Amino acid sequence: MVDAVYRFPFDAMASRCEIRLAAVDGHAVEELAQAAIAEVRRIERTYSRYRADSIVSRINAAAGRYRVECDDETLQLLAYADHLYGVSGGLFDITSGVLRHAWDFRQPRVPARDELAPLLALVDWPAVQREDGGIFLPRAGMEIDFGGFGKEYAADRACALLQQHGVRHGYVNLGGDMRFLGPQPDGRPWSIGIQDPRKRDGTVASIAVSHGALTTSGDYERFFDIGGTRYCHVLDPRTGVPVSHWRSVSVLAPLAALAGSVSTIAMLKEADALPFLAASGLAYFAIDSAGQTYHHSISGDYAS
């Protein structure tokens, strides 16, 4: 009996999401999909900066006041954030989310330098104190934000849950951040389109993927234009100003968290991104501000 492919669309993390699984028994696979969706929503509840009861909000509310105890999962994410800060040369800084208080991408307004200055003074991951299973943000107003890899982490966790239950064909797609469980039932890879950063319904490439993860960071998700200049939501933590060298960077990696981190760091590195991408050893497809494309082994695949 040939497996059928079942689709389970849902909303999470301010994104349209979908889990696509192949199975003989539709009822059994639906239970698994719902368990995976529940895991995504657990991570959103736990780490969303928009929920007052999340661990992230509790850490931020305690800034300059007291230390907050963390569970093992949160400590692992904080350790990963510390690793990303190091490998990015300080560009990937989870305390830079505070800059969103100056930028509202729903309206075209560039904040003045004196608006950014007090916020930039709060961007300082090395000052954050992590010891004895807890974290302390030393200055009032400091914040952390796992948004730089939260969706990708959730995709990996949902995929791990499905793999533990024997699912071998399908993928998890959280707003374009994708983690693959295995090929289509007939063994063919999934054909995934890379979004055209200048055409909402267009694609610029089609990538064949069976395993691993594919994520994209770009200047087209949240942005506004003023006088022909595009201001996107990817902000340089040193200046508080949006990056502008790349339209998008897509990365293929074994894990979604890794792919997403590398693509975001590449955006932040601007003109220095290509040596960084080459050093990563990962496949990528990048489009610069002039529309020129750069890629390396993007048709590759990662076995589980």
Secondary structure, 3 states (H helix, E strand, C coil): CCCEEEEEEEEECCEEEEEEEEECCHHHHHHHHHHHHHHHHHHHHHHCCCCCCCHHHHHHHCCCCCCEECCHHHHHHHHHHHHHHHHCCCCCCCCHHHHHHCCCCCCCCCCCHHHHHHHHCCCCHHHCEEECCEEECCCCCCCCCHHHCHHHHHHHHHHHHHHHCCCCCEEEEECCEEEEEECCCCCCCEEEEEECCCCCCCEEEEEEECCEEEEEEECCCCEEEECCEEEECCECCCCCCECCCEEEEEEEECCHHHHHHHHHHHHHHHHHHHHHHHHHCCEEEEEECCCCEEEECCCCCCCC
